[in-house]
Amino acid sequence: MTRPMASTPSDPLAERLIEPVRYGFAMGFRSLLWAVVLVPAIALGASGVAVMFALVGGVAGAQTARAWRASGLRPSRAVAGWGPLLLTLVSVLGLSWAGAGMVVLVLASLVAAVMAPGPGGVLVTMGATVRSALGPAIVGVSMVQLADLGWTVVGMLALLAIGYDLACHVWSSDGAGPVVGRVVGMVTVLVLTLAVSAVHTLFALDPFGPAASVWVFGALAAVLCPLGPMVGSALLPSASASAPALRRLDSLIVVAPVWMAAMWGYLG
């Protein structure tokens, strides 16, 4: 039986950024299935991660564009869907290829908007298309780059993000409210970091050096995972808009690129 939707905050800004949380057997099952599916993808390296996040990212972009169309705008669903998918795949070749792909995405969004401008004109339509594709593309490219640094890096981040999602959904939907859910999610990330740190102490997981480095990246995840869903809401016409695939990825929208940059700095 699905629990009722948690109460939404009364502050207008909070209502815009904090999504209503639903929880039930189906939600928990999908989260666990996502974790199970990620294991072989991560084991296959950057290519496996690219395929997995490309597929989910493509669906996320198309669903976000659909949500914008339901609100009255006319973004290109084709560009919004294919953009994250192709950007994630091409990022296997390097970040410079992903950067060039982002330019192509913007140009394709402009061409699509010129060919079929919606309410608000070409720039508004183009902006809605880019906005639909941006979040999934950032997640996909960042996760591929992290996978290229080693399975332990991308595996740790995936573990922390999934742990955050599960804890946040359970507590937010249990009547405690969105703030408590996010706090419990952050605590869960730190508990999982403790577990990873213990494993690192025993097996010296590359490319982490001292155990303190594991805690630095775990703390980053604890702070940044809660920001991802809010950015995801900002990419949608409303926090309650339906885009399940984007919600599957949104806890990574902020933390994944920051981890990528921090890892490069740490290893460089």
DOLOGU-213121 format. One line per 3 residues: their letters; for each residue x, y, z of N, C-alpha, C, CB. Coordinates in steps of 0.02 Angstrom, whole numbers. Glycine has a CB too. Layout:
# residues N
A	X Y Z X Y Z X Y Z X Y Z ~ ...
//
This chain:
# residues 268
MTR	42 -60 0 0 0 0 44 62 0 -48 0 61 ~ 29 109 -43 69 169 -49 50 220 4 62 200 -119 ~ 99 247 36 85 297 87 63 362 54 147 310 130
PMA	25 404 89 4 467 59 63 513 48 -48 501 103 ~ 53 559 1 105 606 -15 120 650 45 86 648 -76 ~ 184 661 58 203 703 114 180 774 103 279 701 124
STP	167 808 158 143 876 152 197 920 122 122 903 221 ~ 176 967 81 223 1012 48 235 1074 89 199 1030 -22 ~ 292 1105 86 306 1165 125 263 1223 102 379 1183 120
SDP	249 1270 147 205 1326 131 243 1384 100 169 1350 192 ~ 309 1388 109 348 1441 80 350 1434 4 419 1441 108 ~ 335 1488 -34 332 1483 -108 397 1458 -139 315 1551 -137
LAE	454 1481 -114 517 1459 -143 528 1385 -129 576 1500 -114 ~ 511 1363 -67 517 1293 -50 470 1250 -92 504 1282 24 ~ 410 1276 -104 362 1239 -146 388 1231 -217 294 1274 -146
RLI	426 1281 -240 454 1279 -308 511 1229 -314 477 1348 -329 ~ 549 1221 -260 611 1182 -264 608 1113 -232 666 1221 -234 ~ 564 1104 -183 561 1040 -147 503 999 -172 555 1052 -71
EPV	518 943 -204 467 902 -236 427 863 -184 500 854 -285 ~ 362 854 -196 323 810 -152 350 739 -157 247 812 -170 ~ 358 706 -101 389 640 -100 335 587 -90 443 636 -44
RYG	335 538 -134 291 480 -126 333 419 -113 246 470 -190 ~ 306 375 -71 344 314 -57 296 255 -51 385 323 9 ~ 318 199 -73 279 138 -69 323 81 -92 214 142 -111
FAM	294 22 -98 333 -36 -119 365 -25 -187 288 -98 -120 ~ 326 4 -233 351 15 -301 412 61 -301 297 43 -346 ~ 409 114 -261 464 161 -257 527 127 -229 446 222 -215
GFR	518 91 -175 575 56 -146 603 3 -192 555 24 -80 ~ 559 -33 -227 582 -84 -274 622 -54 -331 522 -124 -301 ~ 598 3 -358 635 35 -413 703 59 -390 594 94 -441
SLL	708 84 -329 773 107 -303 821 48 -296 764 142 -235 ~ 797 -7 -270 839 -67 -263 858 -96 -331 804 -120 -220 ~ 810 -95 -378 825 -119 -445 878 -76 -478 761 -121 -488
WAV	874 -11 -469 924 35 -496 994 18 -469 906 108 -479 ~ 997 3 -404 1061 -15 -373 1088 -80 -403 1054 -22 -298 ~ 1044 -129 -412 1064 -194 -440 1089 -187 -512 1007 -244 -437
VLV	1054 -146 -551 1073 -137 -621 1139 -100 -628 1018 -99 -658 ~ 1152 -55 -581 1214 -16 -585 1276 -59 -572 1212 41 -535 ~ 1270 -113 -535 1328 -154 -517 1363 -180 -579 1307 -212 -472
PAI	1329 -216 -625 1365 -240 -685 1387 -183 -730 1321 -287 -724 ~ 1349 -127 -731 1369 -71 -773 1435 -42 -749 1314 -16 -772 ~ 1442 -35 -683 1504 -9 -655 1561 -59 -664 1495 7 -580
ALG	1545 -124 -659 1597 -175 -669 1625 -174 -740 1568 -245 -654 ~ 1585 -152 -788 1607 -148 -858 1649 -86 -872 1547 -150 -904 ~ 1655 -42 -823 1696 17 -832 1658 75 -862 1755 0 -874
ASG	1696 122 -891 1667 183 -918 1615 169 -972 1721 227 -946 ~ 1627 118 -1013 1579 102 -1067 1513 78 -1039 1609 49 -1113 ~ 1515 35 -988 1453 12 -957 1415 67 -923 1468 -43 -908
VAV	1451 111 -888 1419 168 -855 1389 214 -908 1470 206 -811 ~ 1425 224 -963 1400 268 -1016 1334 243 -1044 1452 274 -1072 ~ 1330 178 -1059 1269 150 -1087 1211 158 -1039 1279 76 -1105
MFA	1222 141 -975 1168 145 -925 1143 216 -916 1192 117 -859 ~ 1188 263 -906 1167 332 -893 1143 366 -957 1224 372 -862 ~ 1166 343 -1015 1141 370 -1078 1067 352 -1087 1183 344 -1138
LVG	1050 289 -1073 981 267 -1082 935 303 -1033 976 191 -1072 ~ 954 305 -969 912 338 -919 910 413 -931 937 322 -848 ~ 967 442 -951 969 513 -964 927 533 -1023 1040 535 -976
GVA	926 491 -1076 884 506 -1133 810 507 -1115 896 455 -1188 ~ 790 457 -1075 720 456 -1052 705 516 -1008 705 390 -1014 ~ 752 534 -965 743 591 -920 734 656 -959 802 597 -872
GAQ	775 666 -1011 768 726 -1052 701 729 -1087 824 729 -1102 ~ 680 673 -1115 615 671 -1150 558 682 -1102 606 604 -1186 ~ 561 654 -1042 508 664 -993 505 736 -968 518 617 -933
TAR	563 767 -961 565 837 -940 535 882 -994 637 859 -924 ~ 551 868 -1057 522 906 -1112 446 896 -1114 553 885 -1179 ~ 423 835 -1100 351 822 -1098 317 863 -1043 339 747 -1087
AWR	351 869 -986 324 909 -931 318 982 -951 367 902 -868 ~ 368 1008 -987 365 1077 -1011 310 1086 -1062 432 1098 -1041 ~ 300 1037 -1104 245 1041 -1153 177 1042 -1117 249 982 -1203
ASG	171 1004 -1064 109 1003 -1026 96 1071 -994 111 949 -973 ~ 150 1110 -981 142 1176 -951 128 1230 -1002 204 1194 -912 ~ 133 1213 -1067 116 1261 -1120 172 1278 -1167 92 1322 -1089
LRP	234 1263 -1149 290 1277 -1194 298 1219 -1243 356 1288 -1154 ~ 343 1228 -1292 349 1178 -1346 422 1158 -1358 319 1204 -1410 ~ 458 1133 -1307 527 1111 -1320 528 1050 -1365 562 1095 -1254
SRA	584 1040 -1398 592 982 -1442 605 920 -1400 649 994 -1493 ~ 559 873 -1402 568 811 -1365 625 769 -1395 503 770 -1364 ~ 634 774 -1460 687 735 -1493 756 759 -1470 681 741 -1570
VAG	766 825 -1471 830 852 -1450 841 841 -1375 835 928 -1467 ~ 789 851 -1336 795 842 -1263 809 770 -1244 731 866 -1229 ~ 784 723 -1284 796 652 -1269 861 626 -1297 740 612 -1297
WGP	874 641 -1360 936 616 -1392 998 653 -1368 931 622 -1467 ~ 989 716 -1347 1047 755 -1325 1085 723 -1267 1025 824 -1304 ~ 1053 711 -1209 1089 679 -1154 1115 609 -1171 1043 674 -1093
LLL	1077 572 -1211 1098 505 -1229 1163 507 -1268 1043 470 -1271 ~ 1166 549 -1321 1226 551 -1362 1284 585 -1326 1211 589 -1427 ~ 1270 637 -1286 1324 670 -1249 1357 621 -1201 1296 731 -1212
TLV	1317 581 -1166 1345 533 -1119 1387 481 -1154 1289 499 -1079 ~ 1364 457 -1211 1402 406 -1248 1468 435 -1275 1360 379 -1305 ~ 1465 495 -1302 1525 524 -1333 1576 545 -1280 1506 584 -1377
SVL	1553 554 -1217 1599 575 -1165 1650 520 -1148 1561 593 -1102 ~ 1638 458 -1172 1687 405 -1164 1753 423 -1199 1660 338 -1192 ~ 1747 463 -1252 1806 484 -1290 1844 540 -1255 1786 506 -1359
GLS	1814 571 -1205 1848 625 -1170 1802 684 -1157 1908 649 -1209 ~ 1820 725 -1109 1778 781 -1090 1773 833 -1145 1804 813 -1027 ~ 1826 841 -1185 1824 889 -1240 1771 871 -1291 1893 894 -1274
WAG	1761 806 -1302 1708 784 -1348 1640 800 -1319 1714 708 -1362 ~ 1633 792 -1254 1570 809 -1222 1556 884 -1226 1570 786 -1148 ~ 1610 924 -1219 1602 997 -1226 1580 1016 -1296 1666 1032 -1209
AGM	1610 984 -1347 1589 998 -1415 1517 975 -1426 1636 962 -1466 ~ 1499 919 -1395 1430 894 -1401 1381 942 -1369 1424 827 -1369 ~ 1400 975 -1315 1355 1023 -1283 1342 1082 -1329 1385 1048 -1217
VVL	1393 1104 -1365 1383 1158 -1414 1334 1135 -1468 1451 1178 -1447 ~ 1342 1074 -1492 1297 1047 -1543 1226 1043 -1515 1320 977 -1566 ~ 1219 1025 -1452 1153 1021 -1420 1119 1090 -1420 1159 996 -1348
VLA	1156 1141 -1403 1128 1209 -1402 1107 1229 -1473 1178 1260 -1374 ~ 1150 1215 -1522 1133 1232 -1591 1072 1193 -1616 1193 1219 -1637 ~ 1069 1129 -1599 1012 1089 -1619 948 1114 -1586 1023 1015 -1600
SLV	953 1137 -1524 895 1166 -1490 872 1229 -1525 911 1180 -1417 ~ 920 1269 -1548 903 1331 -1584 869 1315 -1650 965 1373 -1596 ~ 897 1268 -1687 867 1250 -1752 796 1223 -1742 911 1197 -1788
AAV	787 1180 -1692 721 1152 -1679 671 1207 -1660 724 1099 -1624 ~ 695 1256 -1621 651 1311 -1600 633 1356 -1659 684 1352 -1546 ~ 680 1366 -1704 665 1407 -1764 615 1372 -1809 730 1422 -1803
MAP	621 1306 -1815 576 1268 -1857 506 1261 -1827 605 1199 -1871 ~ 503 1259 -1760 437 1251 -1728 435 1293 -1665 423 1177 -1712 ~ 432 1360 -1671 430 1403 -1612 363 1395 -1575 441 1476 -1632
GPG	368 1393 -1510 307 1387 -1470 290 1453 -1437 315 1333 -1416 ~ 246 1453 -1388 228 1515 -1352 290 1547 -1321 176 1500 -1297 ~ 298 1611 -1329 356 1646 -1303 410 1656 -1354 383 1609 -1246
GVL	406 1622 -1411 454 1634 -1464 511 1584 -1465 482 1702 -1458 ~ 559 1599 -1508 615 1552 -1521 659 1542 -1460 657 1578 -1579 ~ 678 1597 -1427 725 1591 -1371 694 1554 -1312 748 1660 -1349
VTM	631 1566 -1298 597 1530 -1243 593 1456 -1258 527 1560 -1230 ~ 575 1440 -1320 570 1369 -1340 638 1335 -1338 540 1364 -1411 ~ 689 1370 -1363 757 1343 -1361 779 1333 -1288 806 1391 -1397
GAT	765 1382 -1246 784 1376 -1176 752 1317 -1141 767 1440 -1139 ~ 689 1304 -1156 654 1247 -1126 685 1181 -1149 579 1248 -1144 ~ 708 1178 -1211 740 1117 -1236 807 1106 -1202 750 1121 -1312
VRS	848 1158 -1198 913 1152 -1165 904 1134 -1092 954 1217 -1172 ~ 855 1166 -1060 841 1153 -990 820 1080 -978 786 1200 -966 ~ 784 1052 -1026 762 982 -1019 820 933 -1024 711 966 -1073
ALG	869 949 -1066 925 903 -1079 983 913 -1031 949 912 -1149 ~ 988 971 -1000 1048 990 -964 1063 945 -904 1042 1061 -941 ~ 1014 935 -860 1027 895 -799 1050 824 -814 964 893 -758
PAI	1012 786 -855 1034 718 -871 1102 715 -906 982 684 -914 ~ 1116 764 -948 1180 765 -983 1238 776 -935 1181 820 -1037 ~ 1229 822 -887 1282 835 -838 1296 773 -797 1261 894 -792
VGV	1243 739 -775 1252 679 -735 1288 625 -775 1184 652 -711 ~ 1265 613 -836 1294 561 -877 1368 572 -892 1257 555 -941 ~ 1385 633 -913 1454 649 -930 1498 642 -868 1460 720 -959
SMV	1475 669 -811 1515 667 -750 1527 596 -726 1481 708 -695 ~ 1475 554 -728 1482 485 -705 1529 445 -750 1414 452 -701 ~ 1528 459 -814 1574 424 -860 1646 444 -844 1556 441 -933
QLA	1657 508 -833 1725 531 -817 1749 502 -750 1727 607 -814 ~ 1704 496 -702 1723 465 -638 1737 391 -647 1667 475 -586 ~ 1698 357 -689 1709 286 -702 1777 276 -734 1654 257 -746
DLG	1799 324 -773 1864 319 -806 1921 322 -755 1872 375 -858 ~ 1907 349 -696 1958 352 -643 1961 288 -602 1945 411 -598 ~ 1912 245 -610 1912 181 -574 1843 164 -548 1961 184 -516
WTV	1829 100 -542 1763 78 -520 1749 97 -448 1755 3 -529 ~ 1802 103 -407 1791 121 -337 1764 192 -331 1856 114 -298 ~ 1786 237 -375 1764 307 -372 1689 312 -390 1805 350 -420
VGM	1671 287 -448 1602 293 -470 1557 248 -427 1595 273 -544 ~ 1584 192 -404 1544 147 -361 1529 179 -294 1581 82 -350 ~ 1577 213 -265 1565 247 -201 1512 300 -208 1630 277 -173
LAL	1518 342 -260 1469 395 -269 1400 367 -282 1490 441 -327 ~ 1395 315 -322 1330 284 -335 1300 257 -270 1336 228 -387 ~ 1341 225 -229 1317 198 -165 1291 253 -120 1374 160 -130
LAI	1328 308 -115 1308 363 -71 1244 396 -96 1364 415 -66 ~ 1238 405 -161 1179 437 -189 1117 393 -180 1189 453 -264 ~ 1124 328 -191 1067 283 -182 1047 280 -109 1084 212 -208
GYD	1096 278 -64 1081 279 7 1045 342 27 1144 271 48 ~ 1067 398 1 1033 462 15 961 460 -10 1071 521 -17 ~ 951 438 -71 884 436 -100 836 394 -58 886 409 -171
LAC	857 334 -41 814 289 -3 797 318 66 848 221 6 ~ 846 343 101 834 370 168 789 432 164 900 388 202 ~ 802 475 115 763 536 108 690 520 92 793 581 54
HVW	678 474 46 610 456 27 573 424 85 611 409 -33 ~ 605 379 121 571 344 176 551 394 230 617 290 206 ~ 597 436 251 582 482 306 537 540 285 646 509 335
SSD	546 565 224 504 620 201 431 599 194 529 647 134 ~ 420 537 173 353 514 161 321 485 224 353 462 106 ~ 357 483 279 331 454 340 301 508 385 386 417 377
GAG	287 565 357 256 619 395 305 664 430 209 591 444 ~ 370 650 426 419 691 460 433 756 424 484 652 469 ~ 418 758 359 430 819 321 494 816 281 431 878 366
PVV	499 859 230 557 857 185 623 875 217 545 902 128 ~ 622 918 268 685 938 299 715 880 337 674 998 346 ~ 674 846 377 698 788 415 723 733 368 642 760 461
GRV	686 722 313 706 672 265 775 686 237 657 668 209 ~ 788 748 222 854 766 194 909 760 246 852 836 166 ~ 894 778 308 944 771 361 961 697 372 918 802 426
VGM	910 655 374 923 583 382 962 556 321 856 544 390 ~ 946 582 262 983 562 203 1057 580 208 954 595 141 ~ 1071 640 233 1141 661 242 1176 617 294 1144 735 264
VTV	1142 601 348 1171 557 399 1185 488 369 1124 550 461 ~ 1139 464 328 1149 399 295 1211 400 251 1087 381 252 ~ 1222 455 215 1282 461 173 1345 456 217 1282 528 134
LVL	1344 488 275 1403 485 319 1413 415 348 1395 536 376 ~ 1359 381 363 1365 312 388 1395 267 334 1295 284 410 ~ 1371 275 273 1398 236 217 1472 254 204 1357 247 153
TLA	1489 318 214 1559 338 207 1602 303 259 1566 415 214 ~ 1575 296 319 1612 259 371 1625 188 348 1572 259 437 ~ 1575 156 317 1584 88 293 1637 85 238 1518 60 267
VSA	1634 132 192 1684 134 138 1754 146 166 1666 188 86 ~ 1758 190 216 1823 204 247 1852 142 281 1816 261 298 ~ 1808 102 312 1831 41 344 1857 -9 292 1775 8 385
VHT	1821 -15 236 1844 -59 182 1910 -34 154 1790 -64 127 ~ 1915 32 146 1977 62 120 2036 48 166 1968 137 110 ~ 2024 49 231 2077 35 279 2103 -36 271 2052 46 350
LFA	2058 -81 254 2078 -152 247 2109 -168 179 2018 -196 258 ~ 2081 -137 127 2100 -158 59 2134 -103 17 2039 -182 22 ~ 2143 -44 45 2177 11 10 2148 22 -60 2253 -3 4
LDP	2087 47 -62 2052 57 -125 2084 113 -165 1979 72 -112 ~ 2104 98 -226 2130 149 -271 2070 187 -301 2174 118 -328 ~ 2078 252 -315 2138 294 -310 2141 334 -245 2141 342 -368
FGP	2101 314 -195 2103 350 -131 2169 337 -96 2043 330 -87 ~ 2194 389 -63 2256 382 -25 2240 371 48 2300 444 -34 ~ 2254 420 91 2237 413 162 2161 406 171 2264 473 202
AAS	2142 376 227 2070 368 241 2035 435 245 2060 329 306 ~ 2072 487 262 2041 554 266 2014 576 199 2092 605 291 ~ 2044 553 144 2020 573 78 1951 544 65 2068 550 23
VWV	1938 484 90 1871 454 83 1820 497 119 1870 382 111 ~ 1838 521 177 1792 563 216 1780 631 183 1820 574 287 ~ 1830 658 151 1821 721 116 1769 714 61 1888 746 86
FGA	1775 661 21 1727 651 -33 1659 629 -7 1754 599 -82 ~ 1658 592 49 1594 575 79 1558 636 106 1604 526 134 ~ 1596 682 136 1566 744 162 1539 787 105 1617 783 203
LAA	1575 788 49 1551 825 -9 1483 797 -32 1601 821 -67 ~ 1478 731 -34 1415 699 -54 1360 715 -5 1424 624 -61 ~ 1375 713 60 1324 727 110 1296 798 103 1352 718 180
VLC	1339 845 85 1317 915 79 1282 927 12 1377 961 85 ~ 1306 895 -41 1283 912 -108 1224 870 -133 1339 906 -156 ~ 1217 808 -108 1161 767 -131 1093 801 -120 1161 701 -95
PLG	1081 835 -64 1016 868 -55 1004 925 -104 1011 895 15 ~ 1056 954 -132 1048 1010 -179 1024 985 -248 1113 1048 -186 ~ 1042 923 -266 1026 897 -332 951 897 -347 1052 828 -339
PMV	909 869 -302 837 869 -316 808 940 -323 801 832 -262 ~ 836 988 -287 812 1057 -294 830 1085 -362 841 1101 -238 ~ 890 1070 -386 909 1091 -454 864 1055 -504 983 1076 -468
GSA	850 991 -492 805 954 -536 736 987 -539 797 883 -512 ~ 711 1010 -483 647 1045 -482 650 1110 -522 625 1060 -410 ~ 708 1145 -517 716 1207 -554 718 1196 -629 779 1243 -531
LLP	739 1136 -650 741 1120 -721 672 1102 -748 790 1063 -734 ~ 625 1088 -703 556 1070 -722 511 1131 -716 530 1013 -678 ~ 452 1129 -748 406 1185 -740 380 1193 -669 347 1177 -787
SAS	379 1140 -629 360 1144 -559 391 1085 -523 282 1144 -551 ~ 396 1091 -456 427 1037 -417 387 973 -421 435 1059 -345 ~ 321 979 -432 279 919 -433 269 891 -503 211 936 -404
ASA	302 920 -554 295 895 -623 322 823 -627 333 940 -673 ~ 290 783 -668 309 712 -674 367 702 -722 249 671 -697 ~ 423 677 -695 482 659 -735 521 607 -696 527 721 -752
PAL	494 545 -691 524 494 -647 598 480 -661 485 430 -654 ~ 617 479 -725 687 464 -741 733 520 -717 695 454 -817 ~ 710 582 -723 751 638 -697 757 632 -621 720 706 -716
RRL	703 613 -588 706 605 -515 752 547 -495 636 593 -487 ~ 761 499 -539 807 444 -525 879 470 -525 800 388 -577 ~ 893 522 -564 961 548 -571 974 611 -531 975 561 -643
DSL	922 643 -506 931 713 -484 977 721 -423 865 742 -468 ~ 984 671 -380 1029 679 -324 1102 684 -346 1021 622 -275 ~ 1116 668 -410 1184 670 -437 1199 733 -476 1197 610 -481
IVV	1148 775 -488 1157 832 -533 1211 880 -509 1092 870 -540 ~ 1216 891 -444 1266 937 -417 1328 899 -395 1237 977 -357 ~ 1319 843 -360 1377 810 -330 1422 777 -382 1353 758 -280
APV	1393 750 -436 1434 715 -486 1486 761 -519 1390 684 -539 ~ 1466 820 -546 1518 863 -576 1567 890 -525 1486 921 -612 ~ 1544 903 -463 1591 928 -412 1640 873 -393 1552 952 -349
WMA	1616 812 -386 1662 755 -373 1712 748 -430 1622 689 -365 ~ 1689 755 -491 1733 749 -549 1790 800 -545 1693 758 -615 ~ 1772 863 -533 1823 915 -528 1869 904 -468 1790 984 -523
AMW	1839 884 -412 1879 873 -351 1926 814 -360 1833 861 -290 ~ 1903 761 -392 1945 703 -404 2004 720 -449 1904 646 -435 ~ 1991 759 -502 2045 780 -545 2096 821 -507 2017 820 -605
GYL	2072 866 -464 2118 906 -423 2157 863 -374 2079 959 -386 ~ 2123 814 -344 2156 770 -295 2209 726 -328 2103 726 -260 ~ 2193 699 -387 2240 654 -421 2292 691 -462 2201 607 -467
G	2277 755 -477 2323 794 -518 2382 820 -479 2287 851 -551
//
